[in-house]
């Protein structure tokens, strides 16, 4: 059995139809690691049988890319559900070390800092695994490598945001990295083309609105990338009901929520037809 990447949601920050772009990495052992957990994440996870009563058993941990609510808005739910559960299983928390401090001080402390009769810290809820840039962390047979992307500026300063390169440990049959999950990024191929080249599959931030926000890679810009790069890309983080047709434009397509992708014998296997039908049936 190979490992899988599963699209919990594939939409932009305010896309209630497709939920927000969060992923699950599922190891052959059955353990699951979230890549971000946005505001709609707890609702989206119910479609995978994950809820407040069993999330500690179903989810081993979470990787946090940056501090926008569509990527961390569900963490308070995860923290409280596991903290008050009788089993008290602490989810692992993977995050670049400086960002982990900001996650607590700027985002989570207001809700999680106090419970009745006690003042808590981030480590009361999570098993912290602070990451160093340019170092690999290992999880269940996978190598995880954070890579900084350019998402937004705070005046003259780049606000930290980290995509994720993922590969199977010691598997030299595959590309140098199997998957590049960009998380949120502007269109900046000069900065991240090397990571495009490393990957066999790219799950890429893609804005599909008729206007350009300037803080996400827009579909029209991504169309200008070389064919060899576009053909690796499944597009995500899009607005509801996108009108574009990515396959004729040379992309793999739009990633859809519920999609499960596995990697065997260096070839991408898409096991999503059944999953996609089930999700469509839920919406009818």
N, C-alpha and C positions, 0 to 999 in steps of 0.2 A: 504494500500500500504506500502510495506517495503522499506528500503533503499537499495541501490545497490552500488557495486564497479564495475567500468567499466575500461577495459584495453584500454587506449588511444594508447599505444604501448607496445611491449613486448621484444624488442631487446636490444642488447648490445650497447655500446656507438657509434659504427661505423656501425651499422646494418641499412642500408637504406631501406631494404625490410620490416622489422617488426617495423620500427621506434624505438625510445628509450623507455625504460621502465618507463612510467608515467601513472598515474591512475586518474580517477575521482571518488569521492564519491558523490553520488546523494541521496539527502534526499527526504522523501515523499512530502515535500513542493515543490520539483522541483529544489531547489537550488543545485549548484554543487561546490565542492571543489576539486581543483587539488592537487594531491600528486606529486610534482615536475613538472617542465615544461622545457624539454630539447630543444636543438637546433632544432630538427625536430618536436617539439611539435605543433607549429602553423600550420604546414602542416597536421599533424595527426588530429588535432582538426577540420579541415575543413570537415572531414568525419562524424562529429557529428553536422554539421551545424553551427559551431562556427568559426567566422572570425573576422577580425579587426574591422568591423563596428558594431558588436553586442556582442563582447566578454565581455564588462562590464555588459550587461544584462544577459548573459548566464553563466558566471563564477562568483561565489561569492567571491572566494579567492583561495589561494594556500598555501600548506604546503611545506617547503623546507627542504630536508633531509641533503644535503651537497652541496659543491660548485663546483663539476665537471660539465662541460658544458652540458653533457647529462641529467643533472637534473636541471640546471638553465639557460641554453643558450637561452630559449625563454622568459625570464622575461623582457628583454628590450623591446621586441615586445609588451608584455602585458602592460607594463608601459606606453609606448608612445601611444598605441592605445586607452587606457582609458583616458590618460591625455589630449589628443587633441580632444577627442570626445565631442560634445556639452553637453552631460549629465554629463560629468566629474565624473563618478562613480569610486571611489577608490576601487580596490579589497582588500580584507583582506589578510594580510600576516602573516602566522603562522610559527615561526621559534624559535629554542632555542636561548635565548637572546644573548649569546656570539657569536653564529654563525651569527645572524642577523647583528651585527656590521661588521663582516668580509665580509658578503655578499655585503654590500655597499662599504666598503673601498677597498676590494681586487678585486671585480668582476664587480659591476654595476656602480660605480661612474664615471669611464672613459667615458661611453656613456650617462649616465643620469644626470651627475652632472651639466650640463649647458644647458639651452635653450636660445633662443634669448633674451638678455636683462635681464637674471635672472640666479642666481645660485640656484640650487635645492638640496634638500636632499631626502633621501629614503621616508620620510613621505609625500613629495609632490605627490608621485605616489601611495602609498599604505597606507591602514589603518593598522598600525602595531600592532601585538599581540605577543610580545615576550613571549616565554614559559620558564618555569622553569623545570629542570629535576626533576622527581619524583612528579610532579604535573599534574593533569588532566585538559584539557581545553574542553569546551563544544561547540559544533557546531551543530545546527539544530537537536537536539535529539540524538547526538552521543557523546560519550566520546572518546577523542583523547589523547593518552599517548605516548610521544616520548621515545624511548629506544635506548641507544647508542650501536652501533655495532662496530666491528673492521674491518675497510676497508683498510686504508693505514697508514704508519708511515712516519713522517717527522723527519728523524734522530732518536732521542730517544723519540719523542712525537707522540701520537696518534692524527691524524687529525680528528676533530669532524665529525661524521656521525651518523645520527639518523633514525632508522626505526620507525615504527608507529604501535601501538596497537589500535584497534578500536572496540567499542562495543556500542550497543544501551543503552541509559540511562534507568536505573531501569528495565531492562528486565532480570529477573533472570531465565527465561526458558533456556537461551542459555549458552554456555560455558562462563567462566569468561571473556574472550575476544573473540569476534567472529572472528576477522581477525588479523593476524600479517603480516604486509607488511615489509619485512626485508630491503627494498631498497638495497644498495650495502653492502656486507659483505663478509669477508673471511669465510672459513670453521672453525668455532670455537664453536662446540656444548657445550663444558664445560662452556662457557660464556653465551650462550643464550638458553640452553636446557629448562630452566624454562619458557621462553616465548613460546617455541614450545609447552610445556605442557599446557599453558594457552589457547592456540588458538584452535578453531574448524577448521580453515582454515589458511594455511600459503602460502603466495605468496612470493616465495623464489628466490633470486639471484642465477643464475645457469650458469656457464661457460660450454660451450659444445665443445670448440676447442680441437684438439688433444694434445695441450700443456697446461701447468698450468701457469697462470700468477702470481699466488700467492696473488692476491688482490681481487679475487672473489671466492666464493664457487664453486668448480668444480663438475660436475655431478658424476664423479667416487668417489669422497669423500662423496657426499650426499647419494650415494647408501649404505654406511656403517652405516647410521643412523638406529635406531630401526624401525621396521615395523609400530608401532603405530604413529611414527612421519612422516614417508614417506607418509603414506596414507592420510595425511592432506595437502600435498604439491602440489600446482600448480607451475610449474617452469617457470621463466621468466629471462630476461636480457641475453638471449642466442645469439649465433652467427647465421648467416643465415643458413637455411636448416639443422638443427641438425639431425644427423643420429641415435641418441639414441632412444630407445623405452621405455618411462617412465612408462607406465601402467604395462607391464610385470615385471618391476623392482620395483613395489609396490607404485609408486607415483600416484597422481590423473591424471597427464598428463602435457603437456606443455600448459601454458596459451597462448591464441592467441589474437592478437589485435582485438578489437571489442567485445570481450567477456564481457557480463554483468552478474554479479552474484548477486543474491538476497538471503535473509535469512528469512524464514518463518517457524514458529513452530519448531524452533531449528534444521531444516534440510536445508542443502544447496540445492538450486534450481538453476540449470544451465539453463538459458534462452538464450543460445547462438547459437542454430542451425540456426535460421533465420539470426541473425546478421552475423555469420560466412559465410554463403552463399553469403550474400550481399557484404561482403568485398572481397570474392574470385572473385565475378563477376566484381568488380571494377578493379581487377588486370589483368583480362583476355584481 
